[in-house]
Amino acid sequence: MYSEMTVDTALPEDKGIESSLMNGHLNCDQIREQQFPYVKESVQKLWSIDSKEQSLTKTIYCFSSLNKDLQLDLVLESGADFNKFLCSLWDVCYETDIFKFLVPKIILDQENACIKLIFPQNNLKASKKYIASIIRLMAKLREYNFKELHENDAALHFYMSSGQEILHVNNYPPLLVDFLMTEHNSFDSLLHEKKHTYTTLVEVGCGELENVQLAQKNQLKYIGIDFDPTRINTANQIIQRHGYQQVQVACADIINMKFFDLYQSQHDKPILIFPFNVFGNIAPISYLLAKLKLFSMDFIISSYKINTTTNNVREAYYRNCGYHDLQKIESSFGVTFKSKMGLHTIAYSQVYLCSLLQAFGFTVSVLEAEHGLMFVVNA
Ligand SMILES: C[S@@+](CC[C@H](N)C(=O)[O-])C[C@H]1O[C@@H](n2cnc3c(N)ncnc32)[C@H](O)[C@@H]1O
């Protein structure tokens, strides 16, 4: 069962107010009247869910943080030359127009070959041109071999080789099957509640049309995105065989794909879903989030929890897949499992992911189930 949980990482000390907000005891007008400095205009009622047999039952409030700076940590790939980058820093800033719109703080750590970029939140709220200029800067820094600090390198060749195992139902421990069923039901409830808001369901990491029924049931067009051509071929065969209407797939890496392709007409309003922890397999996420913000995309991320029981379920799953040299890394970003066979999957910590989403100016609600978290994100 998914239920509401605390989202904002920067709420003040007053737990009384916090819990009233979270439990829906105060409505938006009351909140504004009381003028709590940290919520102001940013509170809005997002989902009011009352579905009988499904898993979401509560009214959820969401917050956007007013005072969160966007902080990006980038680290230079080993072997690359930090000095060369330093010599070009001004060119990079000039070419990307970064100082024209923004005044980022740039902290250079030559010893550890990393840089920290801090963009004040007020800058980001103001305009999309700021976001566009951050995207340009991040793209430029990638040319100089900077990666995001927690970037995973799970890639296409993994999914096309030993990564195939990760998608075999026979490898799923029973609790993982429960996780997926709850996830499916909860996506369904959320889409049902937002019936007339969206026209198109975009499934990222769609494989063989895993969640196409969600679109059919909620009368949405469906676009599946996956970077594995074999799975997209099979998906196309399934579309033909079933004669599905308004169902399309595209073979693309979500990081590089053109979001314009998600619109068939100017009236379209897509919502993206990232099921089955696929978000934890994608990198670089800050770059992706910046693009999603630029295009005002709403999306829902389903990820694993990072408690001991869920970590154990994941571990059993990856062992069933044959990744016997598993390495588990716990950090402030979340819990990562790695294998030399190419597995690299992170379940993000709720605090880290919410902070990052809020710093990009998204509003976010988090729903909780036994093994999963759902981040419901509005641009
Ligand atoms: C749903 S995820 C599975 C996650 C895994 N079960 C775990 O525990 O983390 C896998 C699917 O996402 C697809 N995928 C992964 N990264 C992608 C990317 N950057 N763009 C598009 N599809 C991607 C893969 O090809 C695969 O079909």
The ligand as an SDF file (V2000), in Angstrom:
LIG
                    3D

 27 29  0  0  0  0  0  0  0  0999 V2000
   12.9330   -0.9110  -15.9610 C   0  0  0  0  0  0  0  0  0  0  0  0
   14.6460   -0.8410  -15.8750 S   0  0  0  0  0  0  0  0  0  0  0  0
   15.0250   -2.1470  -14.7710 C   0  0  0  0  0  0  0  0  0  0  0  0
   15.6270   -1.6740  -13.4980 C   0  0  0  0  0  0  0  0  0  0  0  0
   16.0680   -2.7970  -12.6130 C   0  0  0  0  0  0  0  0  0  0  0  0
   15.0130   -3.7300  -12.4410 N   0  0  0  0  0  0  0  0  0  0  0  0
   16.6340   -2.3490  -11.2630 C   0  0  0  0  0  0  0  0  0  0  0  0
   16.5090   -3.0710  -10.2940 O   0  0  0  0  0  0  0  0  0  0  0  0
   17.1910   -1.2710  -11.1380 O   0  0  0  0  0  0  0  0  0  0  0  0
   15.2730   -1.4680  -17.3230 C   0  0  0  0  0  0  0  0  0  0  0  0
   14.7340   -0.9440  -18.6560 C   0  0  0  0  0  0  0  0  0  0  0  0
   15.0620    0.4280  -18.8470 O   0  0  0  0  0  0  0  0  0  0  0  0
   15.7590    0.5950  -20.0870 C   0  0  0  0  0  0  0  0  0  0  0  0
   16.6680    1.7430  -19.9080 N   0  0  0  0  0  0  0  0  0  0  0  0
   17.6520    1.8660  -18.9860 C   0  0  0  0  0  0  0  0  0  0  0  0
   18.2820    3.0640  -19.1080 N   0  0  0  0  0  0  0  0  0  0  0  0
   17.6600    3.7220  -20.1250 C   0  0  0  0  0  0  0  0  0  0  0  0
   17.8550    5.0120  -20.7310 C   0  0  0  0  0  0  0  0  0  0  0  0
   18.8160    5.8530  -20.3350 N   0  0  0  0  0  0  0  0  0  0  0  0
   17.0120    5.3890  -21.7340 N   0  0  0  0  0  0  0  0  0  0  0  0
   16.0420    4.5370  -22.1700 C   0  0  0  0  0  0  0  0  0  0  0  0
   15.8290    3.2900  -21.6400 N   0  0  0  0  0  0  0  0  0  0  0  0
   16.6230    2.8840  -20.6400 C   0  0  0  0  0  0  0  0  0  0  0  0
   16.4660   -0.7510  -20.3240 C   0  0  0  0  0  0  0  0  0  0  0  0
   16.7620   -0.9870  -21.6820 O   0  0  0  0  0  0  0  0  0  0  0  0
   15.4300   -1.7260  -19.7710 C   0  0  0  0  0  0  0  0  0  0  0  0
   14.4810   -2.1170  -20.7390 O   0  0  0  0  0  0  0  0  0  0  0  0
  1  2  1  0
  2  3  1  0
  2 10  1  0
  3  4  1  0
  4  5  1  0
  5  6  1  0
  5  7  1  0
  7  8  2  0
  7  9  1  0
 10 11  1  0
 11 12  1  0
 11 26  1  0
 12 13  1  0
 13 14  1  0
 13 24  1  0
 14 15  1  0
 14 23  1  0
 15 16  2  0
 16 17  1  0
 17 18  1  0
 17 23  2  0
 18 19  1  0
 18 20  2  0
 20 21  1  0
 21 22  2  0
 22 23  1  0
 24 25  1  0
 24 26  1  0
 26 27  1  0
M  CHG  2   2   1   9  -1
M  END
$$$$
